[in-house]
Amino acid sequence: MVLNRLFRRRSAPDVQLEQGLEKTRRSVFSEITRLFDRSAIDEELYVDLEMLLIQADLGWDVSQQLVAELRARVTRDRLRDPADAREVLRTEMVKLLELATRNRKVKILQRGVPFVIMVAGVNGVGKTTSIAKLAAYHQRFGRSVMLAAGDTFRAAAIDQLAVWGDRINAPVIAHRQGADPGAVVFDAMQAAHNRNVDVLIVDTAGRLHNKANLMFELTKIRKVMQRHVSEAPQEVLLVIDATSGQNGLIQAKEFAKSVEITDIMIAKLDSTSKGGIAFSVAKELGTPISYVGTGEKVTDLAEFRPDTYVDSLFFGVGEGL
Amino acid sequence: MFESLSDRLNETFGRLNKKGRLTEADVDDAMREVRRALLEADVNFKVVKDFVAKVRARAVGQDVLRSLTPAQTAIGIVNEELINVLGREREDLLAPVRPPQILMMVGLNGAGKTTHTGKLALHLRKQGRSPLMVAADVYRPAAINQLQALGKQIDMPVYEEGTGRNPVDIAANAVRYAQERGLNPVIVDTAGRLQIDERLMQELVDIRDRINPTEILLVADAMTGQEAVGVAEAFNARLNVTGLVLTKMDGDARGGAALSIRAVTGVPIKFIGTGEKLDALEPFYPERLAGRILGMGDVLSLVEKAQELTDEKDAQRLQDRMLKGHFDLEDFLDQLQKIKKMGPLNQLLEMIPGVGAQLRQAKAEISDDDYKQIEGIIHSMTPWERRHPERIGGSRRRRIARGSGTRGSDVNQLLTQFKQMQTMMNQMGRMAKKGKLPKNLPFDI
């Protein structure tokens, strides 16, 4: 079953998680399946395919590219059977997403040095929830996790993180609202060191990527981290909303300019979104997409895998849930 | 980032102009570009299809084929049709049959409902009303605290019953509470939810049936992709949404989602959110969004951005200095820093119609590093030198270059350019004295 592959590393089975993704995939993949369920490869197939890809937020460029590649392959290999064309498309899509995994680096946790993860993104993409999931993910490997409430701007963002900290039993380092995020991070770095914490996850305020001064603040936070641990933050995670349109790519590019993004997480894949933005991001950026967030519970986090992403979102391979 | 539609149409028709007559097939080429521009702006696929068909019919039927400037005519049609879809008239909040006016905020998670509950409350209080905000989001951790914190910030009452109660009861109790205390309007912040979550959608229906709101506002993120239509359709089908609040419009998303939602549901866009601060709420202007979707520049927004950062006294003082020829490098630095606060330079330039295209043609790379160099040079001068740039000689120049890590020629270049600027300003100053210039020049941008 496809979902077992997608969530192979998950420690506990979670029925709701599977239902979450089930909702997402139902509409598109059935349409793609239906699209190739015809007697011949004709012009209409290409037109409809382009429409479906665009509807899944793959964007104009990527959709054109995929359709053109499919056409070329069909002509070159003299394909007749729509089922073969379907397989070509699937392979092309997986290949595209693999651009977002080939640069993935092995992460090494050193004993006695906190592994610092800085989490950034625009407003409302689900950063805080993603942090809780990420924390739970590391806890499942037996690592001790600490959270830092670096979003001192949004009302009650600190409380929100504290509630999550409580639920997953992770200490939260926080100052008051309006405090300097740099100071929070400074304290958190110190606390992480003193308490021998394995993983420190730092929340940051949501910011639109076109606000120069806010983007600069991220650079500053980074510098504060480096004062304690020269290689920190070992992970800079950008969270992108799976429902976002083509602006998601611009976000990723702008964030990458200000802070060196090491990983991307596609959040809210539990909605009816098709997560097509992953394709543009993979094609244009090459920054590793590492995680997908699929629900509202802390266990709703999976590692990103191109083949299963494509299969479960677009082709419904292994259907039978 | 994107080429604007006007660039592309100019290019398409430019090719065609050379062969003389335009045909229907040429219009089709142009329509492909229109389609692409709209899709890149995240307008829904089906909406684009209908829209392009409409534009094409008009383009072939009349103006474009015979026009001497087909590109402009085509853009004119596109722009007009966009405004038609977006709604010509600006629509205000509905008046209640009998008070209190009840506004119910609904939408997906992370769209900005809670923040916009605060913004609307502030907006309405400025009109002399006394709003009550209601915390009916009992699911998201600390959502109630967030509304309370906002309430404290703007000194506005917040009704809440904690997370243990049913949102339907909370909403109903809140309305009674407001009636007893003469608070009006009542703004109900509901939890974010997926449109396919049957249980939570039913909860909204229950709230609506209990409190009978004057207005149900769907809060939608301007960055939403193709699914915006599905979301809006589902919320509208269950609730009969009366208005749309489009949030995060201070980002650089084209906002095609708004066009899609409006086209599919017919629900008017009532407000747009343009920042994190609680006063960043604006009425909706269709022309501006049309221009933005097309990437045709957004001069009004640029002017507004500039206004945000300069207060009037400052601007007046500066203008006086300029016209009297007292503008020195300190003023220049000050202006530079203000511009920088408005955002990356190339983005600002894209807001000016036509500039985007020219820059790309010239392959000019305008980077924010240029600012840094100029800043560095000016910072390496003494205050006296900044006030008397004409007195900077060889030895001072060498010191400044060393201090700023530049070359003497860089310093020279800056000084020459600045001198030209001063000369120009002096001329304008003389013209102003003779009454040839309008009094209030937007010198601050």
Interface residues (C-beta under 8 A of the other chain):
Chain A: K23 M51 I54 Q55 A56 D57 G59 W60 V122 N123 G124 V125 G126 T128 F153 R154 A155 A156 A157 D159 Q160 A162 V163 W164 Q177 L208 H209 N210 K211 A212 N213 D241 T243 S244 G245 Q246 N247 G248 I250 Q251 K268 D270 S271 T272 S273 K274 G276 I277
Chain B: M1 R36 L39 E40 A41 D42 N44 F45 L108 N109 G110 A111 G112 T114 T115 R140 P141 A142 A143 N145 Q146 L147 Q148 A149 L150 Q153 L194 Q195 I196 D221 M223 T224 G225 Q226 E227 A228 G230 V231 K248 D250 G251 D252 A253 R254 G256 A257 E276 K340 K341 G343 P344 Q347 D368
